[in-house]
Amino acid sequence: MRILCTGGGGYLGSVLVPMLLERGYQVTVIDTFRHRQPSLMAWCHHPNLTILNADVRFNRPLIEDVDVIIPLAALVGAPLCNLEPGVAYHTNTNAIEDLCQNARLDQIILFPMTNSGYGMGGETECTEESPLLPVSIYGKSKVAAEKAVLKHPQGISFRFATLFGCSPRMRLDLLVNDFVYRAVRDRSLTLFEGGFRRNYLHVRDAASAFLFALDRIHTYERLPTNFIANADAGMFRQAYNVGLSSANLSKRDLCEKIKGHIPDFVYHEATTGTDPDRRDYIVSNAKIEALGWQPKYTLDDGIRELIKGFSMPLENNYRNA
């Protein structure tokens, strides 16, 4: 099976692409490598890997010769999208709409959505049926793209929780990564809007969701009945929340978790000021769990991993903005 992974050199992509290669897939990566990190260097020996340094917005013909498209290329996170709103909508929305319009009906599209689309979700668990009310340019651009993906007959959307964990293209602007980094380096943190809640997910578990979908597709392809016709048995044209169900936590709860690993870490809650990212929600992941997908890594696993990772020197280009 031939897979095109746009943005394959990014935080999630540089974890996912090696997993795909280990499964025997032929993988073409297209990425601008805008953060100047050679995140796939260790896999350049692999004969099934092709890397193209190019901008996905201007390379539509690459989709023609593949079976699966995983469009990871995006401006990710509220701060970066706020800095470059035009580029954010062009990359996150317009490029995905164009891809969906030009993809063949038999091509599979596995889309990385974000559960930040739930915005201020309130006290009720957000399911895939909950209204999408994004509060940031990032969330709005991804919600618009998901609509195009779910119109494609073989489109699947994964609404990922806030990711954490070490990656070859490391990011420090993700909440868990950021808080652990500050705890390791500064032993202190000023917390804004400590009661705001998020759901979390290890980056390797996010990558496993794509493998899980591909495995199910292979299973149904072996049946005599066409997979597209088996909508009740498949995952197509549906969205799935993908997160760690044990980690629907407030930012204050997250700090306490980190303090359990770094006892001299101190956090102070600010009495003035607000968090510019106003998301606050809890999420149900029951839909994908009912199909058999389960995460392997706990939040504590991720914190321990990050503490080890941050013992090494890091360059200052590990933030998206």
C-alpha positions as CSV (number, residue, x, y, z in Angstrom):
1,M,0.0,0.0,0.0
2,R,1.3,3.4,-1.0
3,I,0.8,6.3,1.5
4,L,1.3,10.0,1.1
5,C,2.0,11.7,4.4
6,T,2.0,15.5,4.1
7,G,3.7,17.2,7.0
8,G,5.4,13.9,7.7
9,G,8.5,15.6,9.2
10,G,6.4,17.3,12.0
11,Y,5.8,16.4,15.6
12,L,3.3,13.6,14.9
13,G,4.5,12.7,11.4
14,S,8.1,12.0,12.5
15,V,6.6,9.4,14.9
16,L,4.1,8.0,12.5
17,V,6.2,7.6,9.4
18,P,8.7,5.1,11.0
19,M,5.7,3.1,12.3
20,L,4.3,3.0,8.7
21,L,7.7,1.9,7.3
22,E,8.0,-0.8,9.9
23,R,4.6,-2.2,8.7
24,G,6.0,-2.5,5.2
25,Y,4.1,0.5,3.6
26,Q,5.6,2.6,0.9
27,V,5.6,6.2,2.3
28,T,6.1,9.5,0.5
29,V,6.6,12.5,2.8
30,I,6.1,16.0,1.6
31,D,7.2,18.7,4.1
32,T,8.7,22.2,4.0
33,F,10.7,21.4,7.2
34,R,10.1,25.0,8.2
35,H,11.4,24.5,11.7
36,R,14.8,23.3,10.3
37,Q,14.8,20.0,12.1
38,P,16.0,16.9,10.1
39,S,13.5,14.7,12.0
40,L,13.5,11.8,9.5
41,M,17.3,11.6,9.0
42,A,17.5,8.3,10.8
43,W,15.1,6.7,8.3
44,C,16.6,7.9,5.1
45,H,18.3,4.5,4.6
46,H,14.8,2.9,4.2
47,P,14.1,1.9,0.6
48,N,10.3,2.5,1.0
49,L,10.7,6.1,2.1
50,T,10.6,9.1,-0.3
51,I,11.1,12.6,1.0
52,L,10.1,15.7,-0.9
53,N,11.0,19.2,0.4
54,A,8.0,21.0,-0.9
55,D,4.8,22.9,0.0
56,V,1.7,20.8,0.0
57,R,-0.4,23.8,-1.2
58,F,1.3,23.7,-4.5
59,N,1.9,20.0,-5.2
60,R,-1.5,18.5,-5.9
61,P,-0.3,15.9,-8.5
62,L,1.4,13.9,-5.7
63,I,-1.9,12.5,-4.6
64,E,-2.5,10.7,-7.9
65,D,-0.3,7.6,-7.3
66,V,-1.1,6.7,-3.7
67,D,-3.8,4.6,-2.0
68,V,-3.9,6.5,1.3
69,I,-3.5,10.2,2.1
70,I,-2.6,11.3,5.6
71,P,-2.6,15.2,5.4
72,L,-0.7,16.2,8.5
73,A,0.7,19.4,7.0
74,A,-0.8,22.3,8.9
75,L,0.0,25.3,11.0
76,V,-0.7,23.8,14.4
77,G,-1.7,25.6,17.6
78,A,-3.4,28.9,18.3
79,P,-0.3,31.1,18.7
80,L,1.2,30.2,15.3
81,C,-2.2,30.5,13.5
82,N,-2.7,33.9,15.1
83,L,0.6,35.1,13.8
84,E,-0.1,33.9,10.2
85,P,-3.9,33.7,9.8
86,G,-3.9,33.8,6.0
87,V,-1.3,31.0,5.7
88,A,-3.2,29.1,8.4
89,Y,-6.5,29.1,6.4
90,H,-4.7,28.4,3.2
91,T,-2.8,25.4,4.6
92,N,-5.2,24.1,7.2
93,T,-8.5,24.5,5.2
94,N,-8.1,25.4,1.5
95,A,-5.4,22.8,0.8
96,I,-7.5,20.1,2.5
97,E,-10.6,21.1,0.5
98,D,-8.6,21.0,-2.7
99,L,-7.2,17.6,-1.8
100,C,-10.7,16.2,-1.1
101,Q,-12.1,17.6,-4.4
102,N,-9.3,16.0,-6.4
103,A,-8.8,12.7,-4.6
104,R,-10.1,9.7,-6.3
105,L,-13.2,8.1,-4.7
106,D,-11.2,4.9,-4.0
107,Q,-8.4,6.8,-2.1
108,I,-8.5,6.8,1.7
109,I,-8.1,10.0,3.6
110,L,-7.1,9.8,7.3
111,F,-7.4,13.3,8.7
112,P,-5.9,14.6,11.9
113,M,-8.5,16.9,13.4
114,T,-8.3,18.4,16.9
115,N,-10.8,18.3,19.7
116,S,-10.0,22.0,20.3
117,G,-13.0,22.4,17.9
118,Y,-15.2,21.9,21.0
119,G,-14.1,25.3,22.3
120,M,-15.8,26.0,25.6
121,G,-17.5,22.6,25.9
122,G,-19.1,23.1,29.3
123,E,-19.7,20.4,32.0
124,T,-21.1,17.7,29.7
125,E,-18.7,15.3,28.0
126,C,-18.1,16.2,24.4
127,T,-19.0,13.4,22.0
128,E,-18.7,13.3,18.2
129,E,-22.3,14.6,18.2
130,S,-21.5,17.7,20.3
131,P,-21.6,21.0,18.5
132,L,-18.2,22.3,17.2
133,L,-17.7,25.8,18.6
134,P,-14.0,26.6,18.1
135,V,-12.6,29.7,19.7
136,S,-9.3,30.0,17.8
137,I,-8.2,30.4,14.2
138,Y,-6.5,27.1,14.5
139,G,-9.7,25.4,15.6
140,K,-11.9,27.1,13.1
141,S,-9.6,26.3,10.2
142,K,-9.5,22.6,11.2
143,V,-13.3,22.3,11.7
144,A,-13.8,23.7,8.1
145,A,-11.3,21.1,6.7
146,E,-13.0,18.3,8.5
147,K,-16.3,19.0,6.8
148,A,-14.6,18.5,3.4
149,V,-12.9,15.2,4.6
150,L,-16.2,13.7,5.9
151,K,-17.9,14.3,2.5
152,H,-15.3,12.1,0.8
153,P,-16.6,8.5,0.6
154,Q,-13.4,7.1,2.3
155,G,-12.6,10.0,4.7
156,I,-12.0,9.5,8.4
157,S,-11.3,12.2,10.9
158,F,-9.5,11.8,14.2
159,R,-10.3,14.5,16.8
160,F,-7.1,14.3,18.7
161,A,-6.7,15.4,22.3
162,T,-3.8,17.7,23.2
163,L,-0.7,15.6,22.4
164,F,2.3,15.1,24.6
165,G,5.6,13.1,24.7
166,C,9.0,13.1,23.0
167,S,9.3,13.2,19.2
168,P,12.2,13.6,16.7
169,R,10.5,17.0,15.8
170,M,10.0,18.0,19.3
171,R,7.5,20.7,20.4
172,L,7.6,22.7,23.6
173,D,4.4,24.7,23.0
174,L,2.1,21.7,23.8
175,L,0.6,22.0,27.3
176,V,2.1,18.9,29.0
177,N,5.4,19.3,27.2
178,D,5.6,23.0,28.2
179,F,4.7,22.5,31.8
180,V,7.1,19.6,32.3
181,Y,9.9,21.6,30.6
182,R,9.3,24.5,33.0
183,A,9.2,22.2,35.9
184,V,12.5,20.6,34.9
185,R,14.3,23.8,34.0
186,D,12.8,26.4,36.3
187,R,11.1,24.4,39.0
188,S,8.3,27.0,38.9
189,L,5.3,28.0,36.8
190,T,2.7,30.8,36.8
191,L,-0.7,29.3,35.9
192,F,-3.5,31.1,34.2
193,E,-7.1,29.8,34.2
194,G,-6.0,26.8,36.3
195,G,-9.5,25.3,36.2
196,F,-9.7,25.0,32.4
197,R,-9.8,21.4,31.3
198,R,-8.3,19.5,28.4
199,N,-8.0,15.9,27.3
200,Y,-4.5,14.6,26.6
201,L,-2.9,11.9,24.4
202,H,0.6,10.5,23.9
203,V,1.9,11.3,20.4
204,R,2.7,7.6,19.9
205,D,-0.9,6.7,20.7
206,A,-2.1,9.3,18.2
207,A,0.1,7.6,15.6
208,S,-1.4,4.3,16.5
209,A,-4.9,5.5,15.6
210,F,-3.9,5.7,12.0
211,L,-2.4,2.2,12.1
212,F,-5.6,1.0,13.8
213,A,-7.7,2.4,10.9
214,L,-5.4,0.9,8.3
215,D,-5.6,-2.5,10.0
216,R,-9.4,-2.4,9.9
217,I,-9.4,-1.4,6.3
218,H,-7.2,-4.3,5.4
219,T,-9.6,-6.7,7.3
220,Y,-12.6,-5.5,5.4
221,E,-10.8,-5.4,2.1
222,R,-10.3,-9.1,2.4
223,L,-14.0,-9.7,2.5
224,P,-15.8,-10.3,-0.8
225,T,-18.1,-7.3,-0.3
226,N,-16.8,-3.9,-1.3
227,F,-15.5,-2.1,1.8
228,I,-17.2,1.2,0.9
229,A,-20.6,-0.6,0.9
230,N,-20.0,-1.8,4.4
231,A,-20.5,1.5,6.1
232,D,-21.9,-0.2,9.2
233,A,-18.7,-2.3,9.5
234,G,-16.2,0.5,8.6
235,M,-15.0,3.8,9.9
236,F,-15.5,5.9,6.7
237,R,-17.2,9.3,6.7
238,Q,-17.1,9.5,10.5
239,A,-15.2,11.5,13.2
240,Y,-13.7,9.9,16.2
241,N,-12.5,11.5,19.4
242,V,-9.1,10.1,20.2
243,G,-7.7,10.7,23.7
244,L,-6.7,9.3,27.0
245,S,-9.9,8.8,28.9
246,S,-8.1,8.9,32.2
247,A,-6.7,12.3,31.4
248,N,-9.7,14.7,31.3
249,L,-7.8,17.1,33.6
250,S,-7.7,20.8,34.5
251,K,-4.4,22.6,34.2
252,R,-4.2,22.6,37.9
253,D,-4.6,18.8,38.0
254,L,-1.8,18.6,35.4
255,C,0.5,20.6,37.6
256,E,-0.2,18.3,40.5
257,K,0.6,15.3,38.4
258,I,3.9,16.8,37.4
259,K,4.6,17.7,41.1
260,G,4.3,14.0,41.9
261,H,7.3,13.4,39.8
262,I,9.2,16.6,40.6
263,P,8.4,17.3,44.3
264,D,10.2,20.7,44.4
265,F,8.2,22.0,41.4
266,V,6.1,25.0,42.6
267,Y,3.2,26.6,40.6
268,H,1.4,29.8,41.4
269,E,-2.1,30.7,40.1
270,A,-2.3,34.2,38.7
271,T,-5.1,36.3,40.1
272,T,-5.1,38.6,37.1
273,G,-4.8,38.0,33.4
274,T,-6.3,35.3,31.2
275,D,-5.1,32.5,29.0
276,P,-5.4,33.5,25.3
277,D,-6.4,29.9,24.5
278,R,-9.9,29.8,26.0
279,R,-10.6,26.1,25.5
280,D,-12.3,24.3,28.4
281,Y,-13.9,20.9,27.8
282,I,-14.0,17.2,28.8
283,V,-14.1,14.6,26.0
284,S,-15.6,11.1,25.6
285,N,-13.4,8.7,23.6
286,A,-16.0,5.9,23.9
287,K,-16.7,5.7,20.2
288,I,-13.3,4.6,19.0
289,E,-12.7,2.6,22.2
290,A,-15.8,0.5,21.3
291,L,-14.1,-0.5,18.1
292,G,-11.1,-1.8,20.0
293,W,-8.6,1.0,19.9
294,Q,-6.9,1.7,23.3
295,P,-4.0,3.9,24.3
296,K,-0.8,2.4,25.6
297,Y,0.8,5.3,27.4
298,T,-0.5,7.1,30.5
299,L,0.1,10.7,31.4
300,D,2.6,9.5,34.0
301,D,4.4,7.6,31.3
302,G,4.7,10.8,29.3
303,I,5.9,12.9,32.2
304,R,8.6,10.4,33.0
305,E,9.6,10.3,29.3
306,L,9.7,14.1,29.1
307,I,11.8,14.5,32.2
308,K,14.4,12.2,30.6
309,G,14.2,14.0,27.3
310,F,14.7,17.4,28.9
311,S,17.8,16.3,30.6
312,M,19.4,16.8,27.2
313,P,20.2,20.2,25.7
314,L,17.6,21.6,23.4
315,E,17.8,24.3,20.8
316,N,15.5,27.2,20.9
317,N,13.5,26.3,17.8
318,Y,11.3,23.7,19.4
319,R,8.2,26.0,19.7
320,N,5.8,26.5,16.8
321,A,5.5,30.2,17.5
